């Protein structure tokens, strides 16, 4: 019973972890972002920063659940 719960928690946390990492934007925009990104910094940057902060928190929580469920499965076996 406990093994099944740990397995389900591991699968769910790994899927959430993969999705949250893939949905995060890159930290550097490159050369094109430095040339044409002046207006985006003023108007659209706060929205992107808000989404990145949410994805960062989701990633951290999913990583903690992933590690806990992995350790539970290793302990059970």
Secondary structure, DSSP 8 states (H G I E B T S, - for coil): -HHHHHHHHHHHHHHHHHHHHHHS--S--HHHHHHH-HHHHHHTHHHHHHHHHHHHHHHHHHHHHHHHHHHHHHHH-
